[in-house]
């Protein structure tokens, strides 16, 4: 009832004639609008159209419900005048039973006109959540209706004029024969009426042409805003690759697009009914129609932006005007892979193939439930790819391609078919999984730092750190699916790392980061790039540390200088969790320990994905006796108790069970965490065996097979595969 609330305030300032025009007295008077306002606004009338005959049944149901509701309200305690009005209207509405769509469209138009009037007082009321400006559309609809009303008035005046001319001719005979004064007066009166009617027709003709020009100009503006919204949708879809929020709902844009097409058709029809050629308007409407149809093809579901050759992938293309496609011949869409140069100079479909696509055609299919028309390429594959000549140190994972989708389609009401096409967002083609990380870096840089109106696929070589930091935060939180962001300390450390300035404490937000620093040059003293390291941390967090991170238990990215600063005055056993900066995909524990009477910060050798698959981080923290308080002063059991595993049940296989425990190295061993393998005390006692982090599975197995190893584990079933203990090391 929100719309009627605003409308009822505006009605006070409207003339009686305007109100009557808005609410037809016989079929939908203002009393009906007032008494059943809630019910009217609880239903969706916007989708109804006279040409959609399949909506007849739905419209008839709404008509019958309206009649029944009016009869119910009429018998309630309302004034006698209103009661009689509602009863009479309910009887009049029976006339719509043969054409219920006329009833639904009538209410649709009334609601639209109300929104236009409301917009004059508060335009923000008409801005829908989808970004579709209903004020523009409704104003345009009213313009078209005005053109039609003028045409109808002209038609009635012309009929009256024709009648008066015929009457004038019939009056000429008695006047000429008898010369009677009465005949003379009647003839003169008729002649004056004819002249007045001719003037009125001419005035309306001028008005009609003026409103047509205004309507076409209005359509041009409205369509420009629609095309801008389409571009914005595609841009938001592109930004989704780095975690920006994105709604893939295309239904509001499709409705808007269909309205633009319908209005264009109505205006072209009105031009034809004028009976004379108006070249400028016809040409402008033709260009608007072509631009609309050619812009209505969208890649609704993008292909993977990193595609491995010989691997299957899918993508979906949607045509917003699919419901308006001429029936008969099915619409076949085809796909072709193109390189950056071809995308930049795209006109027609390129004659040169730079790659071979398998399963590169699909039929445009209509879905009655969603009212969408889509072509889904379900099992597409790139068989081979032809690469361009590379410049300097450019690698294959920096080369960008795109998929071009194209077809020819005929729209109902249009004489000629239209060639339409659309390209996907850039993709990187790889031939081996080891290239995936570097290819993803290319996509991240492209999605984060490209401009909306760029030439394909131009990106800057350098960007300010503030943009890079924001991108890393957005990508990290979306990939991990957490609301816990990278804080200012995390981002400052990342800046220190990418610039190679570990001791730099000043603001780095305006310092420029290059593509080479991001993913071409290895970090100082390391064998990997910044992105390879960051992506490894992101993967580890996503798969093994999501809840820890979301609960704020992991400090994350922190430099050693900052680490010493916050831990130096803490009691022994205070620790924090930080991501390793020396290896890809590792998390380490830094803690305060007394050594020789002096407090020192110790860093336990990082736990990797492989380690955490064997024993969870929570259990490892419980195992390590040297750590007691999570910085600043929360006991580790309070912080991590919910992550501890429960006691294992004794097996029924007859084997002696073993448990794994993490133990920090002593003075005689490297200061790393190791795994203690022990059995349940109720079964047997075995000596503790520690495995340093450096040992690989084969080394461990060889140690087990030595004389000491055999003695230590002699009572365990000989069929046990000791090789797996190498995977238990930390």
Protein Blocks (a to p, Z undefined) as FASTA:
>chain_A
ZZmmmmmmmmmmpcfklmmmmmgfklocfklmmmmmmmmmmpcfklpcfklmmlmmmmmm
mmmmmmmmmmmmmmmccdfklmmmmmmmmmmmmmmmmmmmlmmmmmmmmmmmmmmmmmmm
ommlmmcfkopafklmmmmmmmmmmmmmmmmmmmmmmmmmmmmmmmmmmmmmmmmmnopa
klmmmmmmmmmmmmmmmmmmmmmmmmmmmmmmmmmmmmmmmmmmmmmmmmmmmmmmmmmm
nopacdfbfklmmmmmmmmmmmmmmmmmmmmmnopacfklmmmmmmmmmmmmmmmpccfb
acdfbdcehiacddddddfklmmpcghiacddddddddfklmmmgcbdcfbdcbdcehia
ccddddfklopacdddfkgccfbdcddddehjbcfklpccddddddddddehiabdcddd
dddddddddfbfklmmmmmmmmmmmmmmmcfkbccddddfbdcfklmmmmmmmmmmmmno
pabdcdfklmmmmmmmmnopakbcbdfklpccdfklmmmbccehiabdfklmmmmmmmmm
mmmmmmmmmnopagbjadfklmmmmmmmpcehiacddddfkbghiadddddddeehiacd
dddddddfklmmmpcfklmmmmmmmbmbdcfkbcfklmmmmmpccdddddfeopacdddd
dddddfkbccdddddddddfkloccddddddfklcfklmmmmmmmmklmmmmmmpcfkbc
fklmmmmpZZ
